[in-house]
Each structure stands twice: as C-alpha cells, then as structure tokens.
Amino acid sequence: MPAARPRVFVARIIPEEGLAPIREACEATIWEDDLPPPRATLLDAVRGCDGVLTLLTDRVDDEFLDAAGPGLKVVSNYAVGFDNIDVPACTRRGIPAGNTPGVLTETTADLAFALLMAAARRLPEGDRYVRDGRWKTWGPLLLLGPDVHGATIGIVGFGRIGQAMARRARGFGMTVLYQDIQRVDPVIEAELGATFLPLEELLPRADFVSLHTNLTPATKGMIDAEKLSWMKPNAVLVNTSRGPVIDHAALADALRSGRIFAAALDVTDPEPIPMDDPLVGLDNCLIVPHIASASQATRAKMAEMAAANLLAGLRGEPLPTPINPEVDQRR
C-alpha cells in the first residue's frame, strides 16, 4: 500500500503558485472564506495535521500546538512578519517554523512611498472633492500640501525595506535621516546618503517620517503623544510596519489639532480598524487595508516560498527560510 499523504491545513486561499504543489503532495484542507477561520474552527481544523500554513491573522501558540497534536511537523507563515507565532513554543516542541522574507521588500517600499506622496499631495481628499461635485473652478489655495522633492525624510527602522525607501527618497532629492537599534555599515550610509540620528533628533528635523520597524515590546506604542509633539506641524507620518507601533488615540489628537499635517497608514491596531475609530473620520488620515505586499508577482512568490517551507518541513528537511533554524540544526 502506498504511504498516506501528509495532512495539512491552509488557513486561507493563497495564489495558485503555492496551492498547486501543496495539493499535489498533500491531503490539503483549505479555508476558502475571505475572513480568517474563527479561533474554535481553526483549532478544530488543525487537529491531527502534519503541517499548517498560517497567516498573520492566525495565532500559533501553545493552545494551537496542543490542538494540532504531537504529529505536527511544520508551521509555515505566509508573511514576512511572524508576531502571530509563539516562536519559543514551536522551538521547545521541535517544530520548525518558516516565513517569506526578502521577496516583498521593493513592493512594500513602493507602497510606502505611494502613501507618502498621496498624503502630502492630498490625493484622497482631491478625489472625494471631485466625486462629491465640489469642484467648481481652479483655486490658488485649493488642497495645498507640502512638497516631496527636496524634503527631509526620517526612516525609523533601517533594514531591507527602510533602505529601499531611502533609495526612492534619493530619487526625489530628499535628505535621508534614519534611526535603528544600531547603525548600519558606513558603506551603506554613504551609498544611500543616510545620516544616523536618535529619534529625539530625527523627529524634529523630518518633513516625512516613515516607520519600518518590527513589532516588539520596545516598539509597541513607540510613536506616542510625546513623540508626535516632537514632529513638525507640516510633517507627514507613514506606517507600513505594524499598527501597534503607533498610539492611535495620540495620533488622532495630533491630526485633529494640526500638531502634524497628515498620516498615511497601511496597518492599524486592530485590523480591520473599527468604523468608529476617530482616525477613520479624519480627512488628513489616509488608511488602506494592509496591502503593502499586494502586487501579483510578490504575492505569488510569497505563496511559492510558503509552500516550499511547508513541504520541506513535512519531508524532515531544513526549511528554505526558517524563523527558528536551531530546530532544523538539531533534527
């Protein structure tokens, strides 16, 4: 008798580039709803599975791992970030976990710079102005905003995406400042024309502030009322990292009072953002639904990488892009 194919659960429909090899090699149950599976449903779906492919909306913790049972061989996350995964819990149980790093760097930076320009030049407001039938004539003071070219950008978090943002800023003749937990190599600084500054010096100097940090206890709520008070009144804040990095109540106060000019958010806290959140009703706050990696090519490549991690783990092989490589090293 042929060996039974491994059982896997895929927590959402992903591009076919990832689903096809999974279906071919596995007995796959795929959650087909647009919304993520409810917690109880998720826990029931993973019982007895050999592998699971999760999204950021699926919390992988001890409860999840207990539900899956001792036969679980791998957790593959369809995302670069993995704050939904309790990595130490997976490691304790000898379960390798993987993510999809690197592939979405340029696509995310494209979206971050698009948000920056859209907020500065008030494009959503202009679109609503036309569609609401309010455009009667050209006006010298109509929808004025700050220039992007020649301005100063402060990039908070200077990893792959932050550096890609700097390259785009250089194309617009911008002065590039950055802050991170440590300085990058001087060669990279010279290549990007980037100057390292602590946050208390960067925020008062920047016309645009773009956030590209991981979500950690140190970065949660990092942009609070005090930090916002350091920024220029004409400053624009862009966030494509994680929603909890910003104190939403403080940001709403700063935008309402004119303490800063505008904000553009790809991520919120929570997601989706409630319709009664004060940020939703503000014209100077642009919000899009976590679409930084949403190009066809990037999402397809993420699917390929997530499938490759899943299938490698099922075969007992090292994951191509592991989160906890120490597990593979001791298998």
LOGUDREN-413014 format. One record per residue: residue in one letter; x, z, y of N, C-alpha, C, O in turn. Coordinates in steps of 0.02 Angstrom, whole numbers, plus 32768, in hexadecimal, padded with zeros to 4 digits. Layout:
aXZYXZYXZYXZY
...
END
This chain:
m802A80007FC4800080008000802C8000803E805E80248041
p801A7FD7807180417FD780AE803A801A80D28006803B80CE
a806E802D80F6806C806C811C803780688152802D80348171
a801680A0815D7FE280A281928003809881D6803980B181E3
r7FE0807382007FFA806782437FF180A6826C7FC080CB8263
p801F80B4829B801A80F182C37FDB80F082EF7FC780BB8309
r7FBE812B82F77F84813283227F9B814483697FC381728372
v7F818120839A7F92812E83DF7F53812E840A7F21810E83FA
f7F58815284417F23815284747F40813A84B57F73815484CC
v7F20810884D47F3480EE85157EFE810285477EC480F08540
a7F128128857A7EE1814B85A47EC0811F85D97E9781388600
r7ED080DF85DC7EAE80B186097EC2806A85F67EF4806085D4
i7E9B8039860A7EAE7FF386007EE97FE4862E7EE37FEC866B
i7F207FCD86127F5A7FB886397F637F6D862E7F427F518603
p7F8E7F4D86547F977F04864B7FA77EF186047FC67F1785DE
e7F917EB585F17F967E9E85AC7FDE7E9B85947FEB7E9F8558
e800E7E9485C280547E9385AF80687ED3858A80977ED28561
g80457F0A859780527F47857380227F52853A80367F6C8505
l7FE47F3F85427FB37F4C850E7FBE7F2184D07FB57F398498
a7FD37EE284D97FDA7EB5849F800B7ED0846B7FF97ED28430
p80487EE5847E80757EFF844A805E7F41842C806D7F5083F2
i80387F688452801E7FA784377FE87F9884037FE87FB683CD
r7FBB7F6B84137F867F5983E37FA47F3B83A37F8C7F48836C
e7FD97F1483AB7FF87EF3837180177F26834280157F1D8305
a80357F5A835D805B7F89833380357FC88320804A7FEC82F3
c7FFD7FD683427FDD8017833A7F928011832F7F737FDD833B
e7F76804883187F2D8052831A7F208073835D7F2880AF8365
a7F0B804B838E7F08806283D37EC0806D83E87E95804283E0
t7EB380A984047E7580B784267E8380B484717EB080D7848A
i7E5E808B84957E6B807F84DC7E2E809585047DF6808084F7
w7E3A80C185347E0480D885607DF580A085927E20808E85BA
e7DB88085858F7DA9804885B57D84805485F67D768025861A
d7D73809386057D5080A186447D81809C867E7DBD80A68676
d7D67808B86B97D91808986F57DA980CF87087DE180D68722
l7D80810186FB7D938146870A7DBA816486D07DAE81518697
p7DE7819386DD7E0D81B286A67DE081D986787DAA81F0868D
p7DF581E2863A7DCC820A860C7DC6825286247DF8826F863A
p7D8A826F86207D8482B686307DB282E086037DC482CA85CC
r7DC3831A86197DF5834385F57DE1834F85AC7E0A8345857F
a7DA4836385A17D8F8371855D7D92833285317DA6833584F7
t7D7F82FA854E7D8282BA852B7DC982A7851B7DD9828E84E5
l7DF582B1854B7E3C82A285427E5982CB85087E7B82B084DD
l7E4C830C85097E67833784D57E4D832384907E718326845E
d7E0E830F848E7DF282FA844D7E1182B884377E1D82AD83FC
a7E1E828B84677E37824884577E7E824A843C7E91821F8414
v7EA7827B84517EED827C843C7EF782A183FA7F2F82A283E0
r7EC382C083DF7ECB82E683A17EE482B983687EC682868359
g7F1A82CF834A7F3582AA83117F5A826B83237F6D824482F6
c7F66825F83637F89822283777FD48228836B7FF1825E8370
d7FF381EF835C803C81EC8356805C81E0839A809581F483A6
g803881BF83C7805281B28409801A81AC843C7FE1819C842A
v802A81BA847B7FF981B384B18019819184EC8054819B84FC
l7FF28168850D80078148854C7FDA816385837F9E81578583
t7FF7818685B17FD281AA85E47FDD818C8629800A81638634
l7FB281A186587FB88190869E7FC181D186C67FBD820786AB
l7FCD81CA87077FD7820587317F9A823287327FA0826E8741
t7F60821787227F22823E87227F1A826986E47EEC829186E0
d7F46826086B37F3F828386737F7382BA866E7FAF82AC866A
r7F5D82F9866F7F8C8331866D7FA3833E86257F7B834B85F8
v7FE58339861C8003834585DA8025838985DC805B839085F9
d800583BA85BE801E83FF85BF8018841C8579800A83F78549
d8022845C8572801E847B85307FDA847185107FD6846584D3
e7FA5847685377F62846B851C7F5B842584FF7F41841C84C8
f7F7483F385247F7383AE850E7F9C83A584CE7F858386849E
l7FD883C184CD800483BA84947FE983DE84577FF083C6841E
d7FCA841884617FAA843B842A7F718411840C7F68840D83CF
a7F4A83F184397F1383C884227F2C838C83FA7F0E837A83C7
a7F62836E84107F7D833483ED7F95834783A87F8C83228377
g7FB4838183A37FCB839983628014838A835480358368837B
p802C83A3831C8074839F830D808D835982FE80C9834D82FC
g805F832A82F2807482E682E3808582BC8320809B82838318
l807A82D6835C808782AF839880D282A0839F80FB82CE839E
k80E3826183A68129824C83A78141823983EC817E823A83F9
v81148226841A812A820D845A80F2820E848D80B78205847D
v8105821B84CC80D88215850680F781E18535812F81EA854C
s80D281AD854380EA8178857080BD817785AE8081816D85A9
n80DC818185E980B68185862780BB8143864C80F1812A865A
y80808127865C807D80E88681808480F786CC805380F386F2
a80C0810986E080CE811C87258118812C872A8139813B86F9
v8131812A87678175814387748173818F8778819B81B18758
g814581AA87A0813E81F287A68123820F8765810281ED873E
f8132824F875A811A826F871C810982B8872A811282E386FF
d80EF82C6876780DB830B8775809C831E874E80888359874F
n807C82EF872C804482FF86FF805C831886BB8033832F8693
i809D831386AD80B78325866C80E083668670810D836C869A
d80CF8395864580F883D1863E813483BE8613813283C485D5
v816983A8863481A3838F860F81C383C585E381D483B785A9
p81CD840385FD81E9843685D181BF8443859281DA8450855C
a817C843E859881528448855E815E8411852A8162841F84EE
c816483D385418173839D851381B883A784F381C0839D84B6
t81E883BB851A822C83C38502823083FB84CE825183F3849A
r820D843384DB820D846A84AB81F484548466820A846C8432
r81C58425846781A7840E842881CB83D2840A81B783B783D7
g820083BC842C82268383841382028341841C820D831283F5
i81D6833C844E81AF82FF845A81CE82D9849481CF82F384CC
p81E8829D84898203827784C181CC825D84EE8196824A84D7
a81D9825C852E81AA8242855F81CF820C8588820A82138596
g81AA81D8859A81C881A185C0819F819085FD816481A18601
n81BE816E862C819C8156866881B2810E867681D280EF864C
t81A180F486B181AF80AE86C181D580A8870381BB808E8734
p821380C08705823880C387448255807F8758825D8052872F
g8266807A8799828C804187B18263800387C0826F7FE287F3
v82337FF3879682107FB3879B81E67FAD87DA81DC7F7687F4
l81CD7FE587F4819F7FE0882D81C07FF08871819E7FF788A3
t82027FF488728225800788B082147FD888E981FD7FEE891E
e821F7F9788DF82157F68891681CB7F60892881BA7F598962
t81A07F6188F681587F5A8902813E7F95892A81157F8C8958
t81547FD1891A813F800C893E8159800B89868135801D89B4
a81977FF6898F81B27FF189D3818D7FBD89FB81827FC68A37
d81787F8689DC814F7F5489FF81107F758A1B80FF7F6B8A55
l80EE7F9B89F080AF7FBA8A0680BB7FEE8A3B80957FF38A6B
a80F180158A35810080488A67810C80288AAB80F580428ADE
f81317FF18AAC813D7FD18AEC80FE7FAF8B0780F47FAC8B43
a80D47F968ADA80947F798AF080697FAF8B1080497FA38B43
l80677FEB8AF2804180228B0F805C80358B54803780408B83
l809F80388B5880BF80498B9880A880188BCF8094802D8C05
m80AC7FD78BC0809A7FA58BF3804F7FA68C02803A7F9F8C3B
a80267FAF8BCE7FDE7FAE8BD87FC87FE98C037F9C7FE18C2E
a7FE680248BF87FD3805E8C207FEC80578C687FC980688C97
a802A803E8C6F804580378CB3801D80058CDC800E80128D17
r800C7FCC8CBE7FE97F988CE37F9D7F9D8CDC7F787F718CF2
r7F867FD38CBD7F3F7FE58CBA7F147FAE8C9A7EDD7F9F8CB2
l7F2E7F918C647F0C7F598C457EC87F6C8C277E987F478C30
p7EC17FA58C047E7E7FB68BEC7E4B7FBF8C247E127FAB8C1E
e7E627FDF8C5A7E357FE88C937E217FA58CB07DE77F9A8CC2
g7E517F778CB57E427F358CD07E127F0E8CA57DE57EEC8CBE
d7E197F148C647DEC7EF28C367DA57F0E8C3D7D757EE88C40
r7D9F7F518C407D5D7F6F8C4A7D3F7F5B8C8E7D037F508C93
y7D687F578CBF7D527F458D037D317F008D037CFD7EF68D22
v7D507ED18CE07D337E8E8CDB7CF37E8F8CB27CC07E738CC7
r7CF57EAE8C777CBB7EAC8C4A7C7F7ED28C657C467EC48C53
d7C8C7F038C917C557F288CB07C387F048CEC7C0A7F1D8D0C
g7C517EC88CFC7C377EA08D337C4A7EBA8D777C287EAD8DA8
r7C827EDF8D7C7C967EFD8DBB7CC77ED28DE27CD87EE38E1B
w7CDF7E9B8DC47D117E718DE57CEE7E428E167CCE7E118E02
k7CF47E528E567CD37E2B8E8A7D047E008EB27CF27DCA8ECA
t7D427E178EB97D737DF28EDF7DB87E0E8ED17DBF7E428EB2
w7DEC7DEA8EE77E307E048EE37E387E3B8F177E207E338F4F
g7E587E728F057E607EA98F347EA77EC28F387EC77ECA8F04
p7EC27ECD8F737F087EE38F7A7F177F268F597F517F338F47
l7EE57F508F517EF17F928F347ED27F9A8EEE7ECE7FD18ED4
l7EBD7F628ED07E9A7F658E917EC97F738E577EF77F4D8E4A
l7EBC7FAB8E337EDD7FBC8DF47F2A7FB98DFA7F4B7F9B8DD0
l7F447FDA8E2D7F8C7FDC8E357FAB800B8E027F8E803F8DF0
g7FE67FF98DEC800B80248DBD8055801C8DC9806A7FF48DF2
p807E80438DA680C680418DAF80E680048D8E80CC7FEB8D5C
d811D7FEC8DAB81447FB78D8B81667FD18D4C8178800C8D48
v816E7FA58D1C81947FB48CDF81DC7F9F8CE8820A7FC58CD8
h81E77F628D01822B7F498D0882527F768D3982387F8A8D6D
g82907F848D2682BB7FAC8D5282AC7FF68D5482CD801B8D78
a827A800C8D2E826880538D2E8296807A8CFF82C2805D8CDE
t828C80BB8CFC82B380E68CCF828780FD8C96825081188CA1
i829F80F38C59827A810A8C1E829F81448BFE82DC81428BF6
g827A81788BEB829581B08BC6827B81AD8B7F823E81B28B74
i82A781A68B4F829381A08B0982A281E18AE682DC81F68AE2
v826F82018ACC827682428AAB827382368A5F823F82278A44
g82AD823E8A3F82B5822B89F982D781E789F682B881B48A04
f831881E789E4833F81AA89EB8359819289A783938181899F
g832A81918977833A81738937832F8128893883378108896C
r831D810C88FF831680C388FB82E380A8892C82F08077894F
i82A880C88930827480AE895B828580BA89A4827A808F89CE
g829F80F589B482B3810389F882E780D28A1182E480BC8A4B
q831780C189E6834A809189FA832D804B8A02834280258A2D
a82FD803989D782DC7FF889DF82B57FF68A2182B27FC18A41
m8298802E8A34827680328A7582A780278AAE829880068ADF
a82E280448AA78316803D8ADA832A7FF48AE283357FDC8B1A
r832F7FCF8AAB83417F888AAF830C7F618AD6831E7F358AFD
r82CD7F718ACC82987F4F8AF2829C7F628B3B82947F378B67
a82A97FA18B4982AE7FB88B8E82E77F958BB382E17F848BED
r831F7F8C8B9083587F6A8BAE83467F238BC3835F7F0A8BF6
g831A7F028B9D83047EBF8BAF82DC7EBD8BEF82D77E888C0F
f82C17EF68C04829C7EFA8C4382C77F1B8C7982AD7F2F8CAD
g83087F1F8C6D83347F3A8CA083297F848CAE83377F9B8CE5
m83117FA88C7D83027FEF8C868341801A8C7B836D80088C54
t834480528C9E837680858C91835E80AE8C56832580C68C55
v838980B78C24837680D88BE68395811E8BE283D281258BE2
l836A81508BDF837E81958BD1836281A88B8D832F818E8B78
y838381D68B6B836881EB8B2B837782348B1E83A782508B39
q834E82528AF3835882978ADC834C82988A91831E82798A78
d837782BD8A6E836F82C78A26839183098A1683AF83288A40
i838B831D89D683AA835D89C383F6835889C68418838B89CB
q8410831B89C38457831289CD846482CC89EA843A82A089E3
r849C82C48A0A84AD82838A2884BC825089F184D6826189BC
v84AC82128A0084BE81DD89D1850781C989DD852781E08A0C
d8520819E89B38565818589B8856F816589FD854481408A14
p85A781728A1E85B581548A5F85B281088A5E85A280E98A91
v85C080E98A2585BB80A08A208573808A8A29856680588A4B
i854480AF8A0B84FC809F8A1384E780AB8A5B84C280828A77
e84FD80E28A7984ED80EF8ABF850580B58AEB84E0809F8B17
a8541809E8AE0855C80688B09853680278AFE852780028B2D
e852680198ABF85027FDC8AAF84BD7FD98AD084A77FA58AE7
l849C80138AD3845880168AEE8457802D8B37842180308B56
g8491803C8B53849380558B98846B80958B9F844B80A08BD3
a846D80C08B6C844380FB8B6A846A813A8B7C84A481438B68
t844B81658BA3846A81A38BBA844581DE8B9C840881E48BA1
f846A820A8B7B844D82468B5D8441827B8B92846C82898BBC
l840482988B9183F382CF8BBE83C883018B9983A182EE8B6E
p83CD83418BAA839C83728B8F835883638BAD835283448BE2
l8324837B8B8B82E0836B8B9F82D183818BE782AD835F8C0B
e82ED83BA8BFB82DE83D38C3F82FD83A78C7582E983AC8CAF
e832C837D8C648347834D8C94832983088C8C832082E48CBD
l831982F68C4E82FC82B38C4282B682AC8C6082A8827B8C82
l828B82DD8C54824582D68C69823D82CE8CB5821582A58CCA
p826282F38CDE825A82E98D27827482A68D408260828F8D76
r82A082858D1A82BD82468D31829A82088D1782A181D28D34
a8273820F8CE2825781D48CC1821681BD8CE181EA81E68CF2
d8210817B8CEA81D0815E8CFF81A281548CC3816581568CC9
f81C081498C8A819C81428C4B81BD816F8C1781FA81728C12
v819381928BF181AC81BE8BBB818C81A68B7A814F81A48B75
s81B681958B49819D817C8B0981B581AA8AD281F081B78ACB
l818581C38AAA819381F58A76819C81D48A32817281AD8A1C
h81D481E58A1181E381C889CF820181FD89A2823181F0897D
t81E6823989A382018271897C81DB827A893B81A182648935
n81FB8299890B81D782B088D081AC82ED88E281B9830F8914
l817982FA88BA8151833688C48170836E889B8172836C885E
t818983A088BE81A883DC88A0818D841888C6816E841188FA
p819A845588AC8186849088D481A38490891A818484A98948
a81DE8473892281FE8472896481DE8440899381DE844A89D0
t81C2840A897881A583D689A4815983DD89AC813D83BE89D9
k81398405898380F0840E898B80E2842E89CF80FB846489DE
g80B7840D89F780A784268A3980E184228A6A80E084458A9D
m811283FA8A5B814E83F68A86813D83E18ACE815783FD8AFE
i811183AF8AD480FC83998B1780BF83C38B2A808683B18B1A
d80CC83FA8B4D809884298B60809084288BAC80AC83FD8BCE
a806B84588BC7805E84598C0F809E845E8C3780A6843E8C6B
e80CD84868C1F810B848E8C448132844C8C45814A84378C7A
k8138842B8C0C815D83EC8C0A813B83B78C34815D83918C57
l80FA83B48C3280D583848C5B80E083908CA580E183618CCD
s80E883D08CB780F483E08CFE813883C98D16814383C28D52
w816683BC8CE781A883A38CFA81A783588D0A81D6833F8D29
m817383358CF4817282EC8CFA815D82D58D3F813E82FB8D65
k816D82978D50815C827A8D908110826E8D9480F082628D61
p80F382708DD080AC82608DD7809B82188DC38062820A8DB0
n80CB81EB8DC880BE81A58DB580D581968D6E80D9815C8D5B
a80E381C98D4680FF81BF8D0380C881AC8CD1808E81BF8CD8
v80DD81858C9F80B181718C6880CF818E8C27810A81868C1A
l80A481AF8C0080B981CE8BC1809E81A48B87806281968B84
v80C981908B5980B781688B1F80C7818F8ADF80FD81AB8ADA
n809881918AB080A581B48A71809381888A36805881788A2B
t80C681758A0F80BB815289D080DA817A899780E7815E8961
s80E681BA89A1810681E3896D80D18207894480BA81EC8911
r80BD82428958808882688937805F828B896D807B82A3899E
g801E828E89627FF182AB8994800282F289A98001830189E4
p8011831F8979801C8365898B805A837289B5806583AA89CC
v8083833F89C180BD834889ED80A783578A3480CC83778A5A
i806B83428A47804F834D8A8A801783808A877FED837E8A5A
d801783AD8AB77FDE83DA8AC27FA783B28AE67FAD83A48B22
h7F7383A08AC27F4083748ADE7F1C83928B1A7F0E836F8B4B
a7F0D83D28B187EEA83F28B507F1583EF8B8F7EFD83E18BC5
a7F5683FC8B877F8483F98BC07F8983B28BDB7F8C83A88C17
l7F8B83818BAE7F8F833C8BC37F5083278BE97F5583068C1D
a7F16833B8BD07ED8832A8BF37ED883488C3A7EC483268C69
d7EEE83868C417EF283A58C837F21837F8CB17F1383758CEC
a7F5B836A8C967F8D83478CBE7F7383038CD47F8082EE8D0D
l7F4E82E18CAA7F33829F8CBB7EF982A68CED7EF4827E8D1C
r7ECE82D68CE37E9582E18D117EAD82F28D577E9182DB8D89
s7EE0831C8D5B7EF883358D9C7F2883058DBE7F3B83108DF8
g7F3B82CE8D9B7F6C82A18DB87FB382BB8DB47FE082A28DD6
r7FBD82EE8D88800183088D81803082D38D65806A82CF8D78
i801582A98D378038826D8D22800882328D297FCB823C8D2D
f802381F68D297FFB81BB8D387FCE81A68CFE7F9381998D08
a7FEB81A38CC17FC481898C897FE6819E8C48801F81B58C46
a7FC081958C117FDA81A08BCE7FBF81698BA17F8A814E8BAC
a7FE781598B6E7FD281288B3B7FE381448AF7801D81538AE9
l7FB1814B8ACC7FB9816F8A8D7FA581438A527F6F81278A51
d7FD2813D8A227FC1811D89E27FAE815289AF7F8F8142897D
v7FC0819189BC7FB481C8898F7F93820189B67FA1820B89F1
t7F68822689947F44825D89B57F42829989867F588295894D
d7F2882D0899F7F20830D89787EDC832A89877ED2834789BC
p7EAB832489587EB2830689157EA882BB89177E9E829E894D
e7EAC829C88DD7E9B825688D57E63824F88A37E67826A886C
p7E2E822A88B57E22820B88F67E13823E892B7DFD8276891C
i7E1F822B896A7E12825989A17DC7826089AB7DA4822D89AB
p7DAD829D89B47D6582A589BE7D4E828489FF7D7382838A31
m7D12826989FF7CF982478A3A7CED82758A757CE7825F8AAE
d7CE982B78A687CE082E68A9F7D2383028AB77D25832E8AE2
d7D5A82E98A9D7D9C82FE8AB67DA382E78AFE7D9382AD8B0D
p7DBB83128B2B7DBF82FE8B717DEB82C18B7E7DE0829E8BAF
l7E1B82B38B537E4582788B5D7E1E82378B567E2F82058B76
v7DEA82378B2D7DC481FA8B207DA281E18B5F7D9B81A48B68
g7D8C820D8B897D6781F98BC47D9281E88C017D7781DB8C37
l7DD381E98BFA7DFF81DE8C337E1681968C377E31817B8C06
d7E0B81768C707E2181308C797E6C81288C747E8580F38C61
n7E91815C8C867EDA81568C867EF9816F8C447F3481808C42
c7ED181708C0F7EEB81808BCC7ED681498B9C7E9B81438B8B
l7F0581218B877EFA80EB8B577F0581078B117F3981248B03
i7ED480FD8AE47ED981178AA07EC980E08A6F7E9580BF8A75
v7EF680D58A3F7EEA80A58A0A7EF080C989C67F1080FD89C3
p7ED280AD89917EC980D489527F0380CF89217EFB80B588EA
h7F3E80E989347F7880EF89087F8880AB88E77F8580A388AA
i7F98807B89127FA2803688FB7FEA801E89087FF57FE18909
a8019804B8911805D80368924807C800888F180A37FDB8903
s806E801288B1808C7FE8887D805E7FAF8868806B7F8D8835
a80287FA3888D7FF37F76887580017F2D88847FDA7F0B88A5
s80397F14886B80427ECB8867803B7EB8881E80497EDF87F1
q80267E7B8812801B7E6587CD805B7E6A87A4805A7E83876C
a80927E5387C180D17E53879B80E97E99878C81007EA78754
t80E37EC687BD80FC7F0A87B380D27F30878080EE7F518754
r80907F2C878680667F508756806F7F35870F806C7F5A86DF
a807C7EF3870980887ED786C780CA7EF186AA80CD7F02866E
k80FD7EF586D3813D7F0F86BB81387F5886A981567F6E8678
m81127F7F86D081077FC586BF80E67FCB867A80F77FF78652
a80B67F9E866C80947F9F862C80C57F9085F380C37FB185BF
e80F07F5F85FD81237F4F85CB81507F8B85BD815F7F9A8584
m81657FAD85F381927FE685EB816F802085C8818D8041859D
a8131802D85DB810C806485BC810280568571810880848548
a80F28018856080EA8006851A812C800D84F4812D802584BB
a81637FF8851381A47FFD84F381B7804584E481D1805584AF
n81A98072851381B580BA8508818A80D484CE81A380F884A3
l814B80C284CF811D80DA849B813480C38456813880EB8428
l81438083845081548067840E8197808183F681A1808D83BB
a81C7808A8424820880A6841081FF80ED83F6821C80FF83C3
g81D78115841881CB8159840281AA815C83BE81BA81878395
l817B812E83B18159812D8371818A811B8338818281318300
r81BB80F1834881ED80DE831682258111830E8250810A82E3
g82248146833882588178833582988161835882CD817E834C
e8293812F838382CD811583A782D0813483ED829D814D8405
p830A8132840D830E814A845382E18121848082DD80E4847A
l82C1814384AF8296812084DF82C180F8851082F581118526
p82AC80BC852282D28096855482D980B98597830D80B685B7
t82A380DB85AD82A680FE85ED8288814485E4824E815085F4
p82B1817285CA829881B585BA829781E485F782BF81DD8624
i8268821285F782678248862882928282860F82B482A28637
n828F829085CE82B582C785B082E482AC857B82D982B6853F
p8319828A858F83468269855F83678299852E837E828484F9
e836882D9853F8387830A85108362830D84CE837F8320849B
v832182FB84CF82FC82FB8490831682C48463832182CF8427
d831F8288847E833982508457837F825F843C8391824B8405
q83A68283846383EB8290845183F082BF8415842282BE83F0
r83BD82E8840B83C1831783D3839683038397839183288367
r837782C8839C834C82B1836483778292832D835D827C82FA
END
